[in-house]
């Protein structure tokens, strides 16, 4: 029998694990406090290419970026979304953390500040690729509630190269800034990459590593954007960690009833876009229809 074939529940749990569960329990209360609801849905605002990115529109400038972000955020809010995640999705090709310049952090913070001034929804920040220090700096400056880390623990191979664990530096930076209230949502075995270098470890163990790295929630994804995680994998992860578990890709109106009751929330992007196409603007009608189904499910909790 291979290591992955051994049911997670049959492996011994150490005292360290038990102590961590007790210490981290307060973050579950914080999770509910921030989002004001069970199973929150976080909608994506994908920013147009920012200054410094190859496809940045210098003629349109920051005004074009801000206007687009305000439009998408308005569609999400009016459609009934619970929270917003701001992300530099179109700064492609993405850079590794140490290559991301201050112009990116400044631009993300500038947009976040405008959205925070316009809307009351909880907001978070993601900076590609795994730019968690930059994301935290922007979140602190704009009083956002969370950031997302694509690789909080371990490492993987992305198109940009080897992406290493951000947790050790990030958590010390968060403590130095006195920003412990800003939650860190950690992916593991994340989409957009190869995970051969951690293939000897089960996904349950990798999810545990997010908790060990002091993450405040675990994000589980499918193999690529728009692809949902499997039900068996979700069940395994829920048993492996004491943190909230969010779906980070592929949740749709078609699989909501099946998958949402299994988790503690979700991050959704392409499902809310016109025709379901990632590069299109947000479609308010799609958001509204999606959130109506979400409320039906939450009403049964």
N, C-alpha and C positions, 0 to 999 in steps of 0.2 A: 504494500500500500504506500503510495507517495505521500509526501508531507501535506500537499494541498488536499489530498483525499481524506485526511483525518478531520472529522467534524470539529469545528472550533470549540464547541461546548465540552469536548472531552479533554482539552488541554488544561493544565493547571493554571490558575491565576495567582500571581504573586501578591505579596502584601503591598508592594509598590503600586500595583494596579488598583487595589482596593482603596488605598489612601488617596490616589489620584481621583477616583470616582467621587469620593467625599469632598475633596478640595474643589473639584470642578462643578459640583452640583449647583453652585450659585449662578453659574453662567446660563443654566437652563432658565432660571428665573429672569435673568437679564435678557435672554432671547425673546421671551414672551413680553417683557416690559417694552422693548424697542418696537416690536412689530404690532402690538396691540391685538393680536389674533393668533389662533392656532393655525398651523400649516401655512405660513405666509408665502405669497407669490411675489418674487422680485423680478421686475421687468428691466430689460436692458436698454440703455441709451448708448448706442454705438457712435462714437465721435468720428467725424470726418477727419482725414489726415491732418495731423497737427504740425505746427512749425518744426522743421527739421526732418520730417518724413518725406520720402521721395515724391509722393503725390500731393503734397501740401499745395493748396491753391493760394498763392501769395496775393493774387489780385482780389480774391474774395476775403482773404484775411481771417482774423478771428471772428469777425461779425458773422460770416457765413457758417462757421462751425457752431457758434453760440445759437444762432437762429435755428439751425437744424436740430440741435440738442433740445432747445426749448419746445420746438414743435413735437418731437417724439415724446418728451416728458409729459406734455399736455395731453397727448392721446392716451398715454398710459394712465395718468391720474384720472382723467375724465372717464376712462374705461373701468375704473375701480381697482387698479393695482394696489398692492399693499406697500411696496417699497421699490426703489429704483437703484440700479447699479450702473455707474458711469464707467465707460471703458474705451480705451483708445484702439478699438478694433481695427481701424483702417490705417494704422501706422505700419503698414507692411512694406518690406519684410521685417518681422519683429526682431528686436535686438535682445541680447542677453542682458541681465540686470546691470552689470558693470558698464555696459555700453550706452545705457539710456541717459541722455543728456538732461541738464536742468531745464532746458526749454520745454521738454515734455511734461515734467512735473509742474512747471508754472502754468502751462496751457490747461492741463487737466484741472488744476486747482481753480483757475479762472472760470472755467465752465461750471465746475461744481458749485462755486460761490453764486453764480447767476441762477442756477437751478434751485439752490437752497433758498435764495431770496424770493423765488417765484412760487415755490410749492412747499407744502408742509409735510410731504411724505418722507419717511426715513430714507436715507441715501447711503450708498457705499461707493467705493472706488476700486477699480482694477487697472493696473498698468502692465501691458504686455512688454516683455515676456517674463513673468514672475518678478516684476519690478515692485516688490513689496515695500522696500524702503521708500521709494518714490510715492507709492500709493498711500502709505501711512502718513508721510509728510503732508500730502495734499488733504488727507482726511482730517488730520489735526487742524490744519489751517482753516478748513471750511466746516468743521464740526459735523463731519459725517459719522455714521454709526458703525460701519464695518468696512473691511477690505477683503479681497479674495487673493489667496496665494495658490498658484498652480503647482508648486512643489515646496511644501513646507518641510517635508522630511524626505530622505533618500535622494534619488537623482533619476533623470531619464534623458533620452536623446531627442531633442527637438530639431526642427529644420535649421535653427540658429546654432545648434551644437549641443554640448552637454550642459544641462540645467541642473544645478545642485541645490541641496536643501537650503531654504531661506530662513528656517526657524531659529537657529542659534543667534544670528545677527539681528533678525527682526525682533525677537522677544526682548533682547537687551535694549534695542533702540526704543521699543514701545515703553519699557520701564523708564528709560532715561528721559523720555518726553512726558512721563506721567500720564500716558494715554491708555491705561489698561482697560478703560471702558469702551475703547474701540475694538470691536470683535474681529477676530481673524478667522475666516472660513478657509479651510484647507482642502484642496483637491488631493487625490492620490491616484496613481495609475491613470493619470489624466489623459484626455483625448489630445490629439495633435502631436503624438510622439511615440517613440519606441521604448519598451520597458524590458528589454532582454536582460539588462544588467541587474534587475531585481526579480527576475523570473523564478528564482529559487525560493521566493517568499510569497505566501498567499496574500490575496487582496485583503483578507481580514487582518493579517499582521501589518500590512501597509496602512490600513485605516487606523489601527492602534498607534502607529508611529505618529500620525497627525495629532492624536491625543497626547502622546508623550512629548511632542514638540510644543505643547500648550495651546494648540488650536482650540477655538471656541465652538466650531461646528465642522462637520465633515461633509464634503461634497462628492457625490458619486456620479460619474458620467458614463455615457456609452463610448464607443470607439471613435466617434467623430461628431462634429456639430450636427444636431438634428436627430441623433440616434440615442434612444433611451437606454438606461442600464437594465439588466435583466432582473426579474423578480427574485430569483435565487440569490443573486449577488446582493440585492438590497437587504434581504432577510439576514444574510450572513453578516453584513456590516452592522445592522441594527443590534445584533447580538454581541458584536465585538467591541463596541464603544459605548460610553455613557453620554456622549455628546449628541446634540441634535444632528440629524442626517438630512441633507438636502439633495434633491436631484438637480444636476447641473447641466443636463442636455436632454433633448428629445421628449420632454413632457408636452403633450398636445391634447387638444379637445377629445381626440379619439382614445387616448389611454389614461385620461385623468381619473376616471372611476376605479381603474385597476391599480394605478401606481400611487396616487396622492395619499390614500389612506395608510400606505406602508411607511411614509416618511414624515418629516417634521417641517417640510416646506420645499420650495423649488426656485431655481433661477431659470427664466425663460427669455429667449431672444427671438429666434426666427419664427416661432409660433405666432408672434404678435405682428409680424411684418406683412405688408401688402403681398398677397399671394403666397405667403410663407417663405419669401425669398429674403435671405439675410441682408442683402445690400439695399433693400427697399425701405421706405419710411414705415413707421409704426401705423397700424390700421386700428383706429379706435373701436370699430365695430367688432373686429376679431378679439380685441382685449375684453370688451364688454361681454361677448358671448362666452369666452373662456372663464371669466371671473364669475359669471352667473352659475356655471357648473361647479366652480370651486366652492361657492357659498352653499350650494346644495349639499356637497360632500361634507363640508365643515359643520353644517347644521345637524348632521347625523352623529357627530363626535360626542 
